[in-house]
């Protein structure tokens, strides 16, 4: 069916077809996230329990003996060889290896600079990976006090592959992707949809999921850990008129059926609010 004119953004063509790209600068101050304090590597190096076999009791004993960092353990007769791979991963800034060793997401993020990080949120036609996605929203680094909102939007199911390619291009330079529930949903969903289109591209990037540190910190203060709830209560920014997430798949299907663009504009706004909520939440968790 003919694709109707779209009131936001502009059509962009890539190797996998055409989609809409909506972009604009947004004021977001993340200066406090990366400014001041001990470096991320320094903080991580103080966690002796990253070494296999060291628990709280042994860690306390080692500290009493003067072994306060992973680097100190390189001089220990018993723990030196087990500490070495952790130290080498830390020296490389290898977030993927450090994540496998047990370093928490927020600590990994401290290894990056503001130009290394992209916020990501996807919108899909359902929860199963057999359902297409139709939008990938991103906040890309622009400056310490400004990010660039980029939303790749599919006007029909056939434009999904082009949306995925636009995201892949923009995430290629990132060291870390910040998400909310993205470790279990957004990023695996993107990978499975790329595989559906016959692509084996792997995004070699750290995935920092804000949902779990949020839950640990405010579990007793929140009725649930939905991002809209966190934004309303913790960030004190209620979402008036926001479309409920549960309605989004059906609304998009109806848009494709009817071509009524007014149906999906609230979804685009919802995606932007989710991304801005993540950026606003991050400084509270560092």
N, C-alpha and C positions, 0 to 999 in steps of 0.2 A: 504494500500500500504506500502511496506517496507520504513522505515525511513532512508534516506541517512546519511552518516557520516557528522558531522558538524565540520567546521574548527576552531571554537572558543569554549572555555569552555569545559565542560564535562557533560555527562548524569548523572542525579541524580534521584533516585527513592524515592517516598514517598507513603503514604497511598492511594493517588489518582492517581498514575501512575508515568510516567517518563517525564522529560523535561530536557532542557539544562540549566545549570547554568554557567554564565560567570562572573568572578570576578577578581578584581585587586585593589591594593591600588592606590589612587589618591591624590596628594598634594593639599590640600585646607586649607587655613588659616582662621579659624573662631574665632580666639582668641579674636578679638575685639567685637564680638557679645555678649559674656558673661562676658567680663572682665571690671571691674571698674564701677564707677557711682553708683547711687542709685539702690537698688534691684528692681526687677519687682514688688514685692508686695508693696514696698514703693511708687512707681510711681502710681500704680493702686489705692492705698488707698487715693490718693489726688483727685480723681475724685468723687466728691460728687454727681454728676448727675447719678451715678449708682443706687442710691436709688430712688425707685418709688415715683414720685411726686415732685422731685427736678429738676428744670430746671436752665437755666443760671441766671435768676433774683434771685431766692431763694438761689442758690449757692453763688452768690456774697454777698447777705445779711448775710448768715451764716459765710462766711469768715470774713466779717467785725466784726462779733460778736466773732471771735476767733475759730470757728470750721473749721479747715483746712484739716482734714482727716476724713475718715470713722470711725476711732477709736474715734475721738473726738465726733462724733455724738452719740456714745453710751451713752454719758452723757446728751444728749439733751432731754428735756421733751417731745417734739413732735416726733422727728425723730429717737429716739433710737431703737424702735422695728422694724421699717422698715429698718434701717441700719444693724441690727444684722445678718440677713441671708447673706448679702453681705460680712460682716466681717468674718463670719464663713466659707464661701466658699473660701475666700482669705486665711484664716489661714490653711485650708486643702490643698490649692493649687489646688482646683477643677476647672480645666480649662473649662470643659464642662458646669458647672453651671455658671461660670463667663461669658462665651460666651453668654449664654442665657440672662444674665443680661445686656449685651451690651459692654463688654470689647472687644477691638479690637484685631485682630489676633496677631499683632506684640507685643502688650503688654502681651498677654498670653504666647507668646514664651519666654518672659523674666523670666517667672516663672520656666522654665526648665534649665537644664544644658546641656552641649554639648553631654553627653552620653545618653540623653533622646530623641534625635531628629533624625528622619529619613526623608530624601527627597524621594519623590515618583513621578514617571511618568509612565503612561501606554500607550501602543500602541494597537489599536483595528482594527477590520475589518470594522468598521462603527460607526456612532454616536448613533444609536439606541441600546438599551440594549439587543435586540434580536441578535445582532451581537457579535460573540466571541471576546474576547481579546486574544492576542497572546504573549504579553511581558509586564512584570512589571519590571521597572528599579528602583533601590534604591541606595541611598548613606547612608551607615550605619556608626555610630560613630566608630572611630578607635583611634584617638588622637586629640589634639587641632589643629594640623597642618596636619592631614591626615584623609581622610575618605576612606571607602571601597566601591567601586562600585560593586553592585551585580545585574545582569540582569537575570531574569528567562524567558526563551524563549520556546515557543511551536513550535515544528517542524511540527505539524499537528493540526487540530482542536481538536483531541481527547486528546491532552496534556494540554488543557486549565485548567482543574481541578487541575492538578499537579502544574502548574504555580501559580494558586491562593493559593494553600497550601504552596508553598515555600514563597510567600509573607506574608501569615498569620503568619507563624512561625517567620519570621524576624521582623514583626511589633508588635508581642505580647508584647515585653518589652518596646516599645516606649511610651512616654507620649504625644508626638506631632509628627504629620506628616506634613512636609512642602511640599506644592504643588504649581502649577501655574494653576489656574482655576480648582483646584481639589475639591473644595467644591461642585461645580455644576456638575463636570464631573468625574474625575478619581475615587474618593472614592465611590460615589454612583454607578458608573458603576461596580466597583469591587464587591460591595455588591449585586447588582442585578445578576451578573454572578454567584456568590456563591449561591444565591437563586435558580438560574436555575439548578444548580447541586445538589439541594436538601439540601443545607446547610443554617443553620440559624445563623451562627457565626456572632457576632457583634464585630467590632473593637472599643473598648472603648478608644478612643484616640482623642485628640484635633486635628482638621484639621486647619492648618495655610495656608491661601491662599494668595500668594504674588501678585496675579494679581491686586487686588483692591487697596492696598497701592501704587503699582507701577503706577496705573492709576491716583490716586489722586495726586501723586507727580510730574509726568512728562507728564500729559495729553497734555499740549500745546507744548511739545518738541518732541513728537513722532507722526509719521504718523499713527501708529496703536499700539496696545498693545500686539502684538504677541511676544512670548518669544524670537524668533530669532531676531526680530527687536530691542528689549530691549538690547539683548546681543551685537548687532552690534553697537548701538548708545550710550547707557549708559555705557556699559562695554568696549566699543571700541575693540570688538573682533568679526569681521565679520566672517560669516560662509561660507567659500569658498567651493563650491561643495556639500553643504548639500542638501539632498533630501527634496523637499517641503512636508509639512505634508499632504496636500490634496491627494498626490499620494500614500501614505503609504498603505491604505487598498487594493487598486487594485494590488499593487506590491506584497503584501503578498499572496493574492489569487493566483496570477500567480506563485509564488514560490511553493505553495502547489500543484498546478496543474502540474508543470514541474519538481520540485525537484532541480531547479537551485539555489544553495545556494548563488551564487554571487548577486542575486537580493536583498537579505535581509541584507547583510552586511552593506549597507548604512543606513538601518533603525536602526540597532543596534548602529551605530555611531551617528545617529540623536538623539536617546534616551539618549545616554551618554552626548551629547552636551546640551540637555535640562536640565539634572540633574546638570551639572557643571554650567550652566547659573543661575540656582536657587541659588546654593551655592555662586556664585559670586555676585549675586544681594542682598542677604540677608543683608550683612553688610551696604549697602547703605540705607536700610530701617529702621534700628534700631535707 
